[in-house]
Amino acid sequence: MGVTKILIVEDEPNMVAGLRDNFEYEGFQVATALDGVEGLERALKDSPDLVILDVMMPRLSGLDVCKQLKAKRPSIPIIMLTARGQEVDRARRRRLRHQAFFYPRTACAR
């Protein structure tokens, strides 16, 4: 089996650097995209094993990227990151097929 490929779609350079450094240290192959449009294009072209996707981004939101990506590649695992103070509501999560949501900025602040 080859190296696991992770695509990080995040518009905050410091978050991208931190995630990339940690995943590469653990032996994963990492690609990045800085907005939703680029992220969707890379995910469809590169077929990563996992997508880590920010919710709030320029050009196309992470929620829209997730919806479009799942319509074309339903089996691709996605972890959603958000800095939003409130949780993404349950109905929206159901529509996105129960993707994992992680609140790193909130967790780091505690």
C-alpha positions as CSV (number, residue, x, y, z in Angstrom):
1,M,0.0,0.0,0.0
2,G,1.3,3.5,-0.9
3,V,1.5,6.6,1.2
4,T,-1.8,8.1,2.4
5,K,-2.6,11.4,0.6
6,I,-4.3,14.2,2.5
7,L,-5.7,17.4,1.0
8,I,-5.9,20.4,3.3
9,V,-8.3,23.1,2.1
10,E,-7.8,26.1,4.4
11,D,-7.3,29.8,3.8
12,E,-5.3,30.5,7.0
13,P,-1.6,30.1,6.1
14,N,-0.6,29.4,9.8
15,M,-3.2,26.7,10.1
16,V,-2.1,25.2,6.8
17,A,1.5,25.2,7.9
18,G,0.7,23.6,11.2
19,L,-1.4,20.9,9.7
20,R,1.0,20.2,6.9
21,D,4.0,19.9,9.2
22,N,2.3,17.5,11.6
23,F,0.9,15.3,8.8
24,E,4.2,15.2,6.9
25,Y,6.0,14.4,10.1
26,E,3.7,11.4,10.5
27,G,4.6,10.2,7.0
28,F,1.5,11.4,5.0
29,Q,1.7,13.0,1.6
30,V,0.1,16.4,1.9
31,A,-1.4,18.7,-0.8
32,T,-3.0,22.1,0.0
33,A,-5.5,24.5,-1.5
34,L,-6.1,28.0,-0.3
35,D,-9.8,28.4,-1.2
36,G,-12.9,26.3,-1.9
37,V,-12.7,26.4,-5.7
38,E,-9.1,25.3,-5.8
39,G,-9.8,22.7,-3.1
40,L,-12.7,21.2,-5.1
41,E,-10.6,21.1,-8.3
42,R,-7.7,19.4,-6.5
43,A,-9.9,16.9,-4.7
44,L,-11.5,15.8,-8.0
45,K,-8.2,15.7,-9.9
46,D,-5.9,14.2,-7.3
47,S,-8.3,11.8,-5.5
48,P,-6.9,12.2,-2.0
49,D,-7.5,9.6,0.7
50,L,-8.8,12.3,3.1
51,V,-9.9,15.9,2.8
52,I,-9.5,18.3,5.6
53,L,-11.8,21.2,4.8
54,D,-12.3,24.6,6.4
55,V,-15.9,25.7,6.6
56,M,-15.5,29.4,6.0
57,M,-13.3,30.2,2.9
58,P,-13.3,32.6,0.0
59,R,-14.8,31.9,-3.4
60,L,-16.7,28.7,-2.3
61,S,-17.5,27.8,1.3
62,G,-16.3,24.5,2.7
63,L,-19.9,23.4,3.1
64,D,-20.5,23.9,-0.6
65,V,-17.3,22.1,-1.5
66,C,-18.3,19.2,0.7
67,K,-21.7,19.0,-0.9
68,Q,-20.3,19.1,-4.5
69,L,-17.5,16.7,-3.7
70,K,-19.8,14.2,-2.0
71,A,-22.1,14.3,-5.1
72,K,-19.2,13.3,-7.3
73,R,-17.2,11.1,-4.9
74,P,-19.5,9.9,-2.1
75,S,-16.9,7.7,-0.4
76,I,-14.3,10.3,0.1
77,P,-13.8,11.0,3.9
78,I,-13.9,14.6,4.9
79,I,-13.1,16.3,8.2
80,M,-14.5,19.8,8.5
81,L,-12.7,22.5,10.4
82,T,-14.4,25.6,11.7
83,A,-13.6,28.7,13.8
84,R,-17.3,29.5,14.1
85,G,-18.5,29.9,17.7
86,Q,-21.6,27.8,17.2
87,E,-21.7,24.3,16.0
88,V,-22.9,23.6,12.5
89,D,-26.5,22.5,13.0
90,R,-27.5,18.9,12.9
91,A,-29.8,19.2,9.8
92,R,-26.9,20.7,7.8
93,R,-24.6,17.9,9.0
94,R,-27.2,15.3,7.9
95,R,-27.3,16.9,4.5
96,L,-23.5,16.6,4.3
97,R,-23.8,12.9,5.2
98,H,-22.4,13.3,8.8
99,Q,-19.0,14.6,8.0
100,A,-16.7,15.0,11.1
101,F,-16.6,18.5,12.4
102,F,-13.6,19.7,14.4
103,Y,-13.2,23.1,16.1
104,P,-9.5,23.6,16.4
105,R,-9.4,27.3,17.3
106,T,-11.9,26.7,20.1
107,A,-10.0,23.7,21.4
108,C,-6.7,25.5,21.3
109,A,-8.1,28.5,23.2
110,R,-9.3,26.4,26.2
